[in-house]
Amino acid sequence: QDGRNRPPSPAAKMAACEKRRTAVAPAAAAARGLGSEAEFLLQAGVTAMVREALLKVLEARPEEPVAFLADYFEKLVLSGAGGEAGAEPPGLPQRLARALWYVRLAHHSHRPAFSSNVALAYECLSGGGRRRRPGLDGRIYSELLRHVCRPGPAPDEAVAALLRKVQCREHEAVPLDVFRYGVLSCAVLREFAAKAGALYDALGGHGPADKRLCQAVLRALEEALADGELPLPARYLAAGAKLGPDGLALAMDRALRERKPSAAMSREEFLAKAAALFVAKVKPVD
């Protein structure tokens, strides 16, 4: 019993202290390491940069977030010190380039994200400056629409015809609903022409497509676009549902049953006719 109450010897005290020190040292070193890493990220601005990039992703809701982030950081590097991601491409004014960047972030079928981005583009173009009043005029609006259509697969005649329907006069004030309608119409034309080109390639294989088949498909396409139940231009997106494999197969089968000699239709002619069907259904802006 006396042995149990006897105080520890100096050697035992030193051994216990050394044991506690060796147990605490790794944890303290790890804490110092984590602290230094977090401090480095803060000092380098990486934390704020990543936070801003994630906010941009949530704001834009792009189709491919990883590709969006890659493009964002690439533009951030190219913009240089003090610059901003989304800087204008060569030859484009900054406001116009940023607005174009916004409207291309999300696909137009993702309506909430697309509408939000279009509103940001409108706000970007409508802001005032030292030499201009707040508001968006028809000149800048028309220029943006041309860049939305180009580059793209739609024929020049179709693009020009569409712009005549949705653009405004140069000095006319452009409201947000007109701006959204024009941008959406141009975006849908791009995709419509791309789908029509893919359809022609499927008809012709590696060469020119049979004119009878092309005409049959164009008739089916015209019937699909004639649906007036949906608002413009959303009805054009629904046209693809009517042009399913079964409907197209029936149309082409009827064309082949005629057993008449048929020439070929060029890809350019097919695209021009298909795009003209689309443009004919677009309601002009008042």
C-alpha positions as CSV (number, residue, x, y, z in Angstrom):
1,Q,0.0,0.0,0.0
2,D,2.8,2.4,0.8
3,G,4.4,1.5,-2.5
4,R,1.2,2.5,-4.3
5,N,1.0,6.0,-2.7
6,R,4.7,6.6,-3.3
7,P,5.2,9.6,-5.7
8,P,6.8,8.8,-9.1
9,S,10.5,9.1,-9.4
10,P,12.0,11.9,-11.6
11,A,12.9,9.4,-14.2
12,A,9.3,8.2,-14.5
13,K,8.1,11.8,-14.7
14,M,10.5,12.5,-17.6
15,A,9.4,9.3,-19.4
16,A,5.7,10.2,-19.1
17,C,6.3,13.8,-20.4
18,E,8.3,12.4,-23.4
19,K,5.4,10.1,-24.2
20,R,2.9,12.9,-24.1
21,R,5.1,15.1,-26.3
22,T,5.6,12.4,-28.9
23,A,1.9,11.7,-29.0
24,V,0.9,15.4,-29.5
25,A,3.7,16.4,-32.0
26,P,2.2,14.7,-35.1
27,A,-1.3,16.2,-34.5
28,A,0.2,19.7,-34.0
29,A,2.3,19.3,-37.1
30,A,-0.7,18.3,-39.1
31,A,-2.7,21.2,-37.8
32,R,0.2,23.6,-38.7
33,G,0.3,22.0,-42.2
34,L,-3.5,22.4,-42.7
35,G,-3.3,25.9,-41.5
36,S,-0.4,26.8,-43.8
37,E,-2.2,25.2,-46.8
38,A,-5.4,27.1,-46.1
39,E,-3.4,30.3,-45.6
40,F,-1.6,29.8,-48.9
41,L,-4.9,29.3,-50.8
42,L,-6.3,32.5,-49.3
43,Q,-3.2,34.5,-50.0
44,A,-3.1,33.3,-53.6
45,G,-6.7,34.1,-54.2
46,V,-7.5,30.5,-55.1
47,T,-10.4,30.2,-52.6
48,A,-12.2,33.3,-53.9
49,M,-11.5,32.2,-57.5
50,V,-13.0,28.8,-57.1
51,R,-16.0,30.2,-55.2
52,E,-16.6,32.6,-58.0
53,A,-16.4,29.8,-60.6
54,L,-18.9,27.6,-58.7
55,L,-21.3,30.6,-58.4
56,K,-21.0,31.0,-62.2
57,V,-21.9,27.4,-62.7
58,L,-25.0,27.7,-60.4
59,E,-25.9,30.9,-62.2
60,A,-25.6,29.6,-65.7
61,R,-26.7,25.9,-65.2
62,P,-24.7,24.9,-68.4
63,E,-25.3,21.6,-70.2
64,E,-21.7,20.5,-69.4
65,P,-20.5,22.0,-66.1
66,V,-16.9,20.5,-66.5
67,A,-16.5,22.0,-70.0
68,F,-17.9,25.3,-68.7
69,L,-15.4,25.4,-65.9
70,A,-12.5,24.6,-68.2
71,D,-13.6,27.4,-70.6
72,Y,-14.1,29.8,-67.6
73,F,-10.6,29.3,-66.2
74,E,-9.1,29.4,-69.7
75,K,-10.7,32.8,-70.3
76,L,-9.6,33.9,-66.9
77,V,-6.0,33.1,-67.7
78,L,-6.2,34.8,-71.1
79,S,-7.7,37.9,-69.7
80,G,-4.6,38.6,-67.6
81,A,-4.2,40.2,-64.3
82,G,-7.2,42.1,-63.1
83,G,-9.2,40.6,-66.0
84,E,-12.4,38.7,-65.9
85,A,-13.4,35.4,-67.4
86,G,-15.7,35.7,-70.4
87,A,-13.6,38.5,-71.9
88,E,-14.5,39.4,-75.4
89,P,-13.2,37.4,-78.4
90,P,-11.0,39.4,-80.8
91,G,-12.9,42.0,-82.8
92,L,-16.0,42.1,-80.6
93,P,-16.9,44.9,-78.1
94,Q,-16.8,43.8,-74.5
95,R,-20.5,44.2,-73.8
96,L,-21.5,42.3,-76.9
97,A,-19.0,39.5,-76.3
98,R,-20.1,39.1,-72.7
99,A,-23.8,39.0,-73.7
100,L,-23.1,36.4,-76.4
101,W,-21.2,34.4,-73.8
102,Y,-24.2,34.4,-71.5
103,V,-26.8,33.3,-74.2
104,R,-24.6,30.4,-75.2
105,L,-24.1,29.0,-71.7
106,A,-27.2,26.9,-71.5
107,H,-29.2,25.0,-74.1
108,H,-32.5,26.7,-75.0
109,S,-34.5,23.6,-74.0
110,H,-33.4,24.2,-70.4
111,R,-35.9,27.0,-70.1
112,P,-35.2,28.4,-66.6
113,A,-31.4,28.5,-67.0
114,F,-31.7,29.8,-70.6
115,S,-34.2,32.6,-69.6
116,S,-32.0,33.6,-66.7
117,N,-28.9,33.8,-68.9
118,V,-30.8,35.8,-71.6
119,A,-31.9,38.3,-68.9
120,L,-28.2,38.6,-67.8
121,A,-27.2,39.3,-71.4
122,Y,-30.0,41.9,-71.8
123,E,-28.8,43.6,-68.6
124,C,-25.2,43.5,-69.8
125,L,-26.1,45.2,-73.1
126,S,-28.6,47.7,-71.4
127,G,-26.1,49.1,-68.9
128,G,-25.1,52.7,-69.4
129,G,-21.7,54.1,-69.7
130,R,-19.7,57.3,-70.1
131,R,-20.9,57.7,-73.7
132,R,-24.2,55.9,-73.8
133,R,-27.5,56.0,-72.0
134,P,-29.0,53.0,-70.2
135,G,-31.1,50.8,-72.5
136,L,-30.8,48.5,-75.4
137,D,-31.3,49.8,-79.0
138,G,-32.1,47.9,-82.1
139,R,-28.6,48.2,-83.6
140,I,-26.8,46.3,-80.8
141,Y,-29.7,43.8,-80.6
142,S,-29.5,43.0,-84.3
143,E,-25.8,42.6,-84.1
144,L,-26.1,40.1,-81.2
145,L,-28.7,38.1,-83.2
146,R,-26.3,37.8,-86.1
147,H,-23.6,36.4,-83.8
148,V,-26.1,34.0,-82.3
149,C,-26.8,32.6,-85.8
150,R,-23.2,32.6,-86.9
151,P,-21.2,30.5,-87.2
152,G,-23.9,27.9,-87.9
153,P,-25.3,25.5,-90.4
154,A,-28.3,27.6,-91.4
155,P,-28.2,29.1,-95.0
156,D,-27.5,32.8,-95.3
157,E,-30.9,33.4,-96.9
158,A,-32.7,31.8,-94.0
159,V,-30.7,33.8,-91.4
160,A,-31.4,37.0,-93.3
161,A,-35.1,36.2,-93.5
162,L,-35.3,35.4,-89.8
163,L,-33.5,38.5,-88.8
164,R,-35.9,40.6,-90.8
165,K,-38.7,39.2,-88.8
166,V,-37.3,39.4,-85.3
167,Q,-34.9,42.4,-85.3
168,C,-35.9,46.0,-84.5
169,R,-35.0,49.4,-86.0
170,E,-31.6,50.7,-85.2
171,H,-32.7,53.5,-82.7
172,E,-35.7,51.6,-81.4
173,A,-35.7,50.6,-77.7
174,V,-35.8,46.8,-77.3
175,P,-37.8,45.4,-74.4
176,L,-36.8,42.2,-72.6
177,D,-39.6,40.0,-74.0
178,V,-38.7,41.0,-77.6
179,F,-35.0,40.4,-76.8
180,R,-35.7,36.9,-75.4
181,Y,-37.9,36.0,-78.4
182,G,-35.3,37.0,-80.9
183,V,-32.5,35.2,-79.2
184,L,-34.5,32.0,-78.8
185,S,-35.7,32.1,-82.4
186,C,-32.1,32.4,-83.6
187,A,-30.9,29.6,-81.3
188,V,-33.7,27.3,-82.5
189,L,-32.8,28.0,-86.1
190,R,-29.2,26.9,-85.5
191,E,-30.3,23.6,-84.1
192,F,-33.1,23.2,-86.6
193,A,-30.6,23.5,-89.5
194,A,-28.2,21.2,-87.8
195,K,-30.9,18.5,-87.4
196,A,-31.9,19.0,-91.0
197,G,-28.4,18.5,-92.2
198,A,-28.1,15.3,-90.1
199,L,-31.3,14.1,-91.6
200,Y,-30.1,14.7,-95.2
201,D,-26.9,12.8,-94.4
202,A,-29.0,9.9,-93.2
203,L,-31.0,10.0,-96.4
204,G,-28.1,10.2,-98.8
205,G,-25.5,8.1,-97.0
206,H,-22.2,9.2,-98.4
207,G,-23.6,10.9,-101.5
208,P,-26.6,13.0,-102.8
209,A,-30.0,12.0,-101.5
210,D,-32.9,10.9,-103.7
211,K,-35.1,13.9,-104.5
212,R,-38.3,11.9,-103.9
213,L,-37.2,11.0,-100.4
214,C,-36.1,14.6,-99.6
215,Q,-39.5,15.9,-100.8
216,A,-41.3,13.4,-98.7
217,V,-39.3,14.3,-95.6
218,L,-39.9,18.0,-96.2
219,R,-43.6,17.4,-96.5
220,A,-43.6,15.5,-93.2
221,L,-41.5,18.3,-91.7
222,E,-44.0,20.9,-92.9
223,E,-46.9,19.0,-91.4
224,A,-45.1,18.7,-88.1
225,L,-44.4,22.5,-88.0
226,A,-48.1,23.2,-88.7
227,D,-49.1,22.4,-85.1
228,G,-50.5,25.6,-83.7
229,E,-51.2,24.3,-80.2
230,L,-47.9,25.4,-78.8
231,P,-46.5,28.9,-78.4
232,L,-43.8,30.1,-80.8
233,P,-41.1,29.1,-81.1
234,A,-41.5,26.2,-78.7
235,R,-43.7,24.4,-81.3
236,Y,-40.6,23.9,-83.5
237,L,-39.0,21.9,-80.7
238,A,-42.0,19.6,-80.6
239,A,-41.9,19.0,-84.3
240,G,-39.1,16.5,-83.8
241,A,-41.4,14.3,-81.8
242,K,-43.7,14.0,-84.9
243,L,-40.7,13.2,-87.1
244,G,-39.9,10.0,-85.4
245,P,-38.6,6.9,-87.2
246,D,-42.1,5.5,-87.9
247,G,-43.4,8.7,-89.4
248,L,-40.4,9.2,-91.6
249,A,-40.4,5.6,-92.7
250,L,-44.0,5.8,-93.8
251,A,-43.4,9.0,-95.7
252,M,-40.4,7.6,-97.5
253,D,-42.2,4.3,-98.3
254,R,-45.0,6.2,-100.0
255,A,-42.4,8.2,-102.0
256,L,-40.6,5.0,-103.1
257,R,-43.8,3.3,-104.2
258,E,-44.3,5.8,-106.9
259,R,-41.5,4.1,-108.8
260,K,-40.8,7.1,-110.9
261,P,-37.3,8.2,-112.1
262,S,-35.9,10.8,-109.7
263,A,-32.9,13.0,-109.7
264,A,-30.9,13.9,-106.6
265,M,-31.4,16.9,-104.3
266,S,-28.3,18.6,-103.1
267,R,-27.6,19.2,-99.4
268,E,-27.7,22.9,-99.9
269,E,-31.1,22.8,-101.5
270,F,-32.5,20.5,-98.8
271,L,-31.2,22.8,-96.0
272,A,-32.5,25.9,-97.7
273,K,-36.0,24.4,-98.1
274,A,-36.1,23.1,-94.6
275,A,-34.9,26.4,-93.1
276,A,-37.4,28.3,-95.1
277,L,-40.2,26.1,-93.6
278,F,-39.0,27.1,-90.2
279,V,-38.7,30.8,-90.9
280,A,-42.1,30.9,-92.5
281,K,-43.7,29.9,-89.2
282,V,-41.9,32.6,-87.1
283,K,-44.2,35.4,-86.1
284,P,-42.7,38.8,-86.9
285,V,-42.0,41.2,-84.1
286,D,-44.4,44.1,-84.1
